[in-house]
């Protein structure tokens, strides 16, 4: 059996929010989960929130690579919040993210709104291509 040569990274983080704050509520929720599940959820949120910043700091990427990292993070966030709405039983009609196009040397948002009408299609879409389906994520929030 071939050995996995990938090096693991470690993130040491200790949060001690004050009781009664939103962060304390989140800490209680995450502490109630299986450790592996909580770690996976935190990892997904960290990637979607900080990937563009991390790439900017570490790699000094071109503007197209930075734009790509931003779009990946935004797409993950859009899917996450769409799945969350479904899991919470909220109105599943939501605006799809606004794709950015280069216009006159700057980024210009193109507003695109879409009504998701097929519940099966929404639930079976993957949060991260090939990783987890929205149905699976929805069950985690349920």
C-alpha positions in Angstrom: 0.0 0.0 0.0 1.5 3.4 -1.0 2.4 5.8 1.7 0.6 9.2 1.8 3.5 11.7 1.5 1.3 14.8 2.2 2.5 16.8 5.1 -0.2 17.7 7.7 -0.5 21.3 9.0 -1.7 22.1 12.4 -3.8 25.1 13.5 -3.8 25.8 17.2 -6.7 28.0 18.2 -8.4 28.5 21.5 -11.6 30.5 21.7 -13.0 31.5 25.0 -16.0 33.8 24.3 -18.0 35.5 27.0 -21.2 33.7 27.9 -24.3 35.1 26.2 -22.5 36.2 23.1 -23.1 34.9 19.6 -19.7 33.3 19.5 -20.4 31.5 22.8 -23.6 30.1 21.2 -21.5 28.9 18.2 -18.9 27.4 20.6 -21.6 25.5 22.5 -23.0 24.2 19.2 -19.6 23.1 17.9 -18.7 21.5 21.3 -21.9 19.4 21.1 -20.8 17.9 17.8 -18.5 14.9 17.2 -14.9 16.3 17.2 -14.3 15.2 13.6 -17.6 16.8 12.4 -16.8 20.0 14.2 -13.3 20.1 12.8 -14.6 19.6 9.3 -17.2 22.3 9.6 -14.7 24.8 11.0 -12.3 23.9 8.2 -14.9 24.6 5.5 -15.8 27.9 7.0 -12.1 28.9 7.4 -11.4 28.1 3.7 -14.4 30.1 2.5 -13.6 33.1 4.7 -9.8 33.2 4.4 -8.6 31.4 1.3 -8.2 34.7 -0.7 -6.4 36.4 2.1 -4.1 33.4 2.6 -3.2 33.2 -1.1 -2.6 36.9 -1.2 -0.2 36.8 1.8 1.6 33.5 0.9 1.9 33.6 -2.9 1.6 37.2 -4.0 -0.6 35.9 -6.8 -1.6 37.6 -10.1 -4.9 39.4 -10.1 -6.5 36.6 -12.0 -5.4 34.0 -9.5 -6.6 36.1 -6.6 -9.9 36.7 -8.4 -10.2 32.9 -8.8 -9.6 32.3 -5.1 -12.2 34.9 -4.2 -14.7 33.4 -6.6 -14.1 29.9 -5.1 -14.6 31.3 -1.6 -17.7 33.2 -2.6 -19.2 30.1 -4.4 -18.6 28.0 -1.3 -20.3 30.6 0.9 -23.3 30.9 -1.5 -23.8 27.2 -1.4 -23.3 27.0 2.3 -26.0 29.6 3.0 -28.3 28.1 0.4 -28.0 24.7 2.2 -28.4 26.4 5.5 -31.7 28.0 4.4 -33.0 24.6 3.3 -31.9 22.9 6.5 -33.6 25.6 8.6 -36.8 25.4 6.5 -36.4 29.0 5.3 -37.6 30.3 2.0 -35.4 28.5 -0.5 -35.6 31.3 -3.1 -32.4 33.3 -3.0 -30.3 35.4 -5.3 -27.3 33.6 -6.8 -24.0 35.3 -6.4 -23.2 38.1 -8.8 -20.5 36.9 -11.2 -17.8 39.4 -11.7 -16.5 40.5 -15.1 -13.7 42.7 -16.1 -15.1 46.0 -17.3 -12.9 49.0 -18.1 -10.0 47.7 -16.1 -12.0 47.0 -13.0 -14.4 44.4 -11.7 -18.1 45.0 -12.4 -20.8 42.8 -10.8 -23.4 41.4 -13.1 -26.6 40.8 -11.2 -28.1 37.5 -11.8 -31.1 36.3 -9.9 -32.4 32.7 -10.1 -35.2 31.0 -8.4 -34.4 27.4 -7.4 -37.5 25.4 -8.1 -36.4 21.8 -8.0 -35.7 20.8 -4.4 -34.0 17.6 -5.4 -31.5 19.5 -7.6 -30.7 21.9 -4.7 -30.2 19.1 -2.2 -28.0 17.0 -4.5 -25.6 19.8 -5.5 -22.1 19.4 -4.1 -20.8 22.0 -1.6 -17.2 21.1 -2.6 -17.0 19.3 -6.0 -16.7 15.6 -5.2 -16.7 16.0 -1.5 -20.1 16.5 0.2 -23.6 16.9 -1.1 -26.0 19.5 0.1 -28.3 16.8 1.4 -25.5 15.5 3.7 -24.7 19.0 4.9 -28.4 19.7 5.4 -28.6 16.6 7.6 -25.7 18.0 9.7 -27.7 21.2 10.4 -30.9 19.3 11.1 
